[in-house]
């Protein structure tokens, strides 16, 4: 390995650590952009390559902006609070029933609004409801965290990482469901079973219900309808093979106009509340990964895919999914998704192998809190509510939850891809 390659790896790994650690609470986007700039300044990456990497993420930026806008409209007008209250109302004093309902709502929110919405917006709403019951909130918090990743490949729009892994060219909705519907169902059921078993003692005692009846304001109903219409439009776009990124951004804007009507304040509040720092963070990650590709990460990944392709289907797909899943926890799933997309293209891998990479990128992050941006944001949201969940605690649960869900999903993928 040349000195330039070593320097690139050291700089990129340092940036990834700073993004995950966030010393002095400096935003993740600052470290990502600073790392990208330093790569160019130290001539570890040509300016033209860096700019090309930033431009390659245009579809992802549009997707993220649109999804954040839809999720924020739903949050500001009480849709997530209403969903949590509905779950409590229908639980009828049973923690088991409440756990099932929270998990089910998490599936729907993730499928339609992406995993970040479940991790960041649904979690606080669920916590506020559970706290009134005087029971342990941990089973419900973990349900939100794990279902956010597990259900993130139910639909093409369920995770921005899906767009990354397929390099902005997602399969049509029909192809997607043919490949991923059965693996998603298997993974969702396996994750639920393990989480339920892990939480069985906490879910045994009866609970108090101090939650007011579920009610949604007129603006809340407009917001919910706007989200549903936007999701429907995106599914139609996907079915027709249209560009998901621009379509999501357009759907978010139209939903905002539909909800706000003539109230400029509603539009201003929604736009102001969005975490726009996510966009430069992702742009910086695109540049960092481009440098890592040049430094040998791409060649290493291509070699791994080619080796797996010469193994038996089950062994090959399992090895790829598990490798990408574990590595996603080391440097986060978005960077690994970018590396995986480049490796699949360079190795001319089969669609099944490509799908195995996506399973690893989506399900692998259930191992640790560093696996996906959604889980990191979930942990920040939980700690903001004065609940301390350590990385070690999450890892202990993840070691039980992630492997069976991933391996069973891979077996289902092998059957679906025959």
C-alpha positions in Angstrom: 0.0 0.0 0.0 1.4 3.4 -1.0 1.9 6.3 1.5 -0.9 8.2 -0.2 -3.3 5.3 0.3 -2.3 5.0 4.0 -2.8 8.7 4.5 -6.3 8.5 2.9 -7.4 5.6 5.1 -6.1 7.3 8.3 -7.8 10.6 7.4 -11.1 9.0 6.5 -11.2 6.7 9.5 -10.5 9.7 11.8 -13.4 11.6 10.2 -15.8 8.6 10.6 -14.8 8.4 14.3 -15.4 12.1 14.8 -18.8 11.9 13.0 -19.9 9.1 15.3 -18.3 10.6 18.5 -19.3 14.2 17.9 -16.8 15.8 20.3 -17.9 19.1 21.8 -21.3 18.4 20.2 -20.0 19.7 16.9 -22.4 18.6 14.2 -21.6 15.5 12.1 -21.8 17.6 8.9 -18.9 19.8 10.0 -16.6 16.8 10.3 -17.7 15.3 7.0 -17.2 18.5 5.0 -13.9 19.2 6.8 -12.7 15.8 5.9 -13.7 16.2 2.3 -11.9 19.5 2.1 -8.7 18.1 3.7 -8.7 15.3 1.1 -8.5 17.8 -1.7 -6.1 20.2 0.2 -3.6 17.4 0.8 -4.0 16.2 -2.8 -5.3 12.8 -1.7 -8.2 13.3 -4.0 -8.4 15.5 -7.2 -10.8 18.4 -7.0 -12.6 17.1 -10.1 -13.2 13.7 -8.5 -14.4 15.3 -5.3 -16.9 17.5 -7.2 -18.1 14.5 -9.3 -18.7 12.6 -6.1 -20.8 15.4 -4.7 -22.8 15.7 -7.8 -23.3 11.9 -7.9 -25.4 12.3 -4.7 -28.0 14.7 -6.2 -30.8 12.1 -6.3 -30.1 11.2 -2.6 -30.1 14.8 -1.5 -33.5 15.3 -3.2 -34.9 12.1 -1.6 -33.7 13.1 1.8 -35.1 16.7 1.6 -38.5 15.4 0.4 -38.7 12.8 3.1 -37.6 15.1 5.8 -40.3 17.6 4.7 -43.0 15.0 4.8 -41.9 13.7 8.2 -41.7 17.2 9.6 -45.2 18.0 8.4 -46.5 14.9 10.1 -44.6 15.7 13.4 -45.6 19.3 13.6 -49.3 18.6 13.2 -49.4 15.7 15.7 -49.6 12.7 13.4 -46.9 10.7 15.4 -48.5 11.6 18.7 -51.8 10.5 17.4 -50.4 7.2 16.2 -48.9 6.5 19.6 -52.1 7.4 21.3 -54.1 5.1 19.0 -51.7 2.3 20.0 -52.3 3.0 23.6 -56.1 3.2 23.2 -56.2 -0.2 21.5 -53.8 -1.9 23.9 -56.6 -2.2 26.5 -54.1 -2.3 29.4 -52.0 -5.1 27.9 -48.3 -4.4 27.4 -48.0 -7.3 25.0 -50.7 -5.8 22.8 -49.1 -2.3 23.0 -45.7 -3.8 22.0 -47.3 -5.4 19.0 -49.1 -2.2 18.0 -46.0 0.0 18.4 -43.9 -2.5 16.3 -46.6 -2.6 13.6 -46.9 1.2 13.5 -43.1 1.4 13.2 -43.3 -0.9 10.1 -45.8 1.4 8.4 -44.0 4.6 9.3 -40.7 3.2 8.1 -42.1 1.9 4.9 -43.8 5.2 3.9 -41.6 7.8 5.5 -38.2 6.0 5.8 -36.3 4.7 8.8 -35.2 8.1 10.1 -38.9 9.1 10.7 -39.4 6.0 12.9 -36.1 6.5 14.8 -36.3 10.2 15.3 -40.0 11.2 15.3 -42.0 8.2 16.3 -39.7 7.3 19.2 -40.4 10.4 21.3 -44.1 10.1 20.7 -44.2 6.5 21.8 -42.0 7.3 24.9 -44.4 10.1 25.9 -47.3 7.7 25.9 -45.5 4.8 27.6 -44.2 7.1 30.4 -47.8 7.6 31.5 -48.2 3.8 32.1 -45.5 3.7 34.8 -43.8 0.7 33.1 -40.4 0.2 31.6 -40.1 2.1 28.2 -37.1 0.0 27.0 -39.1 -2.7 25.0 -40.9 0.0 23.1 -37.7 2.1 22.5 -35.9 -0.9 21.2 -38.9 -1.8 19.0 -38.7 1.6 17.4 -34.9 1.4 16.9 -34.8 -2.1 15.4 -37.9 -2.0 13.2 -36.5 1.3 11.7 -33.7 -0.7 10.1 -35.5 -4.1 9.7 -38.4 -2.6 7.7 -36.2 -0.2 5.7 -36.3 -2.3 2.6 -40.0 -3.1 2.5 -40.3 -0.5 -0.3 -37.7 1.4 -2.3 -38.6 4.6 -0.5 -38.1 3.2 3.0 -34.4 4.1 3.4 -32.1 6.6 1.6 -29.5 3.8 1.7 -31.6 1.9 -0.8 -31.0 4.7 -3.3 -27.3 4.7 -2.5 -26.8 1.0 -2.9 -28.5 1.0 -6.3 -26.5 4.1 -7.3 -29.7 6.2 -7.9 -31.2 3.6 -10.3 -33.7 1.6 -8.2 -35.5 -1.4 -9.6 -39.1 -0.8 -10.4 -41.6 -1.5 -7.7 -42.6 -4.9 -9.2 -38.9 -6.0 -9.3 -38.4 -4.7 -5.8 -41.3 -6.6 -4.3 -40.3 -9.7 -6.2 -36.8 -9.6 -4.7 -37.4 -8.1 -1.3 -40.9 -8.6 -0.1 -40.4 -12.2 1.3 -36.9 -11.3 2.9 -38.5 -8.2 4.5 -41.4 -10.2 5.9 -39.0 -12.9 7.3 -36.7 -10.3 8.8 -39.6 -8.3 10.4 -41.0 -11.5 11.9 -37.6 -12.7 13.1 -36.7 -9.4 14.7 -40.1 -9.2 16.4 -39.8 -12.7 17.8 -36.3 -12.1 19.2 -37.2 -8.7 20.6 -40.4 -10.0 22.2 -38.5 -12.9 23.8 -35.8 -10.5 25.0 -38.4 -8.1 26.6 -40.8 -10.8 27.9 -40.3 -10.0 31.6 -40.7 -6.3 31.1 -43.9 -6.9 29.1 -45.5 -9.2 31.7 -46.9 -6.7 34.3 -50.2 -4.9 33.5 -50.0 -1.1 32.9 -51.9 2.0 33.8 -53.5 4.0 31.0 -53.3 7.7 31.6 -53.4 8.7 28.0 -56.2 10.9 26.7 -58.3 9.4 23.8 -56.6 9.6 20.4 -57.6 12.7 18.5 -56.2 14.4 15.4 -56.8 18.1 14.6 -58.0 19.2 11.2 -54.5 20.2 10.3 -53.3 16.9 11.5 -55.8 15.1 9.2 -54.6 17.2 6.3 -51.0 16.3 7.1 -51.8 12.6 7.4 -53.6 12.7 4.1 -50.8 14.7 2.5 -48.3 12.0 3.6 -50.5 9.2 2.3 -51.0 10.9 -1.0 -47.3 11.6 -1.4 -46.4 8.0 -0.6 -48.9 6.8 -3.1 -47.5 9.0 -5.8 -44.0 7.8 -5.0 -45.1 4.1 -5.3 -46.7 4.9 -8.7 -43.4 6.6 -9.7 -41.5 3.6 -8.6 -43.8 1.2 -10.4 -43.3 3.1 -13.6 -39.5 3.1 -13.1 -39.4 6.9 -12.6 -36.6 8.9 -10.7 -37.4 8.5 -7.0 -35.1 11.3 -5.8 -36.7 14.2 -7.7 -40.2 12.7 -7.3 -39.8 12.6 -3.5 -38.7 16.2 -3.4 -41.6 17.3 -5.5 -44.0 15.2 -3.4 -42.7 16.8 -0.2 -43.2 20.3 -1.7 -46.7 19.5 -2.9 -47.7 18.0 0.4 -46.5 21.1 2.2 -48.6 23.3 -0.1 -51.6 21.0 0.4 -51.3 21.1 4.2 -50.4 24.8 4.5 -53.0 26.2 2.1 -52.5 29.9 2.2 -50.8 29.9 5.6 -47.2 30.9 4.9 -46.3 30.4 8.6 -47.0 26.6 8.3 -44.6 26.4 5.3 -42.0 28.5 7.1 -42.1 26.4 10.2 -41.8 23.1 8.3 -38.8 24.3 6.3 -37.1 25.8 9.3 -37.4 22.7 11.4 -35.8 20.4 8.9 -32.3 19.1 9.7 -30.7 20.6 6.6 -27.2 19.6 8.0 -27.9 16.0 6.8 -27.4 17.1 3.2 -23.8 18.4 3.6 -23.1 15.4 5.8 -24.1 13.0 3.0 -22.2 15.0 0.4 -19.1 14.8 2.6 -19.6 11.1 2.9 -19.8 10.7 -0.9 -16.4 12.4 -1.2 -14.8 10.4 1.6 -16.0 7.1 0.1 -14.7 8.2 -3.3 -11.2 8.6 -1.8 -11.5 5.2 0.0 -12.4 3.6 -3.3 -9.2 5.0 -4.9 -7.2 3.8 -1.8 -8.1 0.1 -2.3 -11.6 -0.3 -0.7 -13.2 -0.8 -4.1 -10.7 -3.4 -5.2 -11.0 -5.3 -2.0 -14.8 -5.3 -2.2 -14.8 -6.4 -5.8 -12.5 -9.3 -4.9 -14.8 -10.3 -2.2 -17.9 -10.2 -4.5 -16.1 -12.2 -7.1 -15.0 -14.8 -4.6 -18.6 -15.1 -3.3 -19.9 -15.5 -6.8 -17.9 -18.7 -7.2 -19.3 -20.2 -3.9 -22.7 -21.9 -3.6 -25.6 -19.5 -3.7 -26.5 -19.7 0.0 -22.9 -19.4 1.1 -22.0 -16.6 -1.3 -25.1 -14.5 -0.6 -24.7 -15.0 3.2 -21.0 -14.1 3.2 -21.7 -10.9 1.2 -24.7 -9.8 3.3 -22.9 -10.6 6.6 -19.6 -8.9 5.5 -21.3 -5.7 4.4 -23.6 -5.8 7.5 -20.6 -6.0 9.9 -18.6 -3.4 8.1 -21.6 -1.0 8.2 -21.2 -0.9 11.9 -17.5 0.1 11.6 -18.0 3.1 9.2 -21.8 3.5 9.0 -24.1 2.0 6.4 -24.2 5.0 4.0 -20.5 4.9 3.3 -20.6 1.1 3.0 -23.6 1.4 0.7 -21.6 3.7 -1.6 -18.7 1.2 -1.6 -21.1 -1.7 -2.2 -22.7 0.1 -5.2 -19.3 0.7 -6.8 -18.1 -2.9 -6.1 -21.3 -4.4 -7.6 -20.9 -2.3 -10.7 -17.2 -3.1 -11.1 -17.6 -6.8 -10.5 -20.6 -7.0 -12.8 -22.4 -9.0 -10.0 -25.8 -10.6 -10.4 -28.9 -8.9 -9.2 -29.1 -11.4 -6.3 -25.6 -10.5 -5.2 -26.6 -6.8 -5.4 -29.7 -7.6 -3.3 -27.5 -9.4 -0.7 -25.4 -6.2 -0.4 -28.6 -4.2 0.3 -29.7 -6.7 3.0 -26.4 -6.3 4.7 -26.6 -2.5 4.5 -30.1 -2.4 5.9 -30.1 -5.2 8.5 -26.4 -5.1 9.5 -26.9 -1.7 11.4 -29.1 -3.5 14.0 -25.9 -4.8 15.5 -24.7 -1.5 17.1 -25.6 2.1 17.5 -23.0 3.2 14.9 -24.5 1.1 12.1 -26.8 3.7 10.6 -27.6 7.4 10.9 -31.1 6.5 11.9 -29.8 4.6 15.0 -27.4 7.3 15.9 -30.2 9.9 15.8 -32.5 7.5 17.7 -29.9 7.3 20.5 -29.6 11.1 20.6 -33.4 11.4 20.8 -33.5 8.9 23.7 -30.8 10.5 25.7 -32.5 13.9 25.2 -35.4 12.4 27.1 -33.0 11.5 30.0 -32.9 7.8 29.3 -29.4 6.4 29.2 -28.9 3.5 26.8 -25.2 2.7 26.3 -23.6 1.5 23.2 -22.7 -1.7 25.0 -26.4 -2.3 26.0 -27.5 -1.8 22.4 -24.7 -4.2 21.2 -25.8 -6.9 23.6 -29.4 -6.8 22.2 -28.1 -6.4 18.6 -26.0 -9.5 18.9 -29.1 -11.5 19.6 -31.4 -9.7 17.1 -29.4 -9.0 14.0 -27.7 -12.3 13.0 -30.9 -14.5 12.8 -32.9 -11.8 11.0 -30.1 -11.3 8.4 -29.4 -14.9 7.7 -33.1 -15.8 7.4 -33.6 -12.9 5.1 -30.7 -14.1 2.9 -32.3 -17.6 2.7 -35.6 -16.0 1.7 -33.7 -13.9 -0.9 -32.1 -17.0 -2.4 -35.5 -18.6 -2.7 -37.1 -15.4 -4.3 -34.2 -14.9 -6.7 -34.4 -18.4 -8.2 
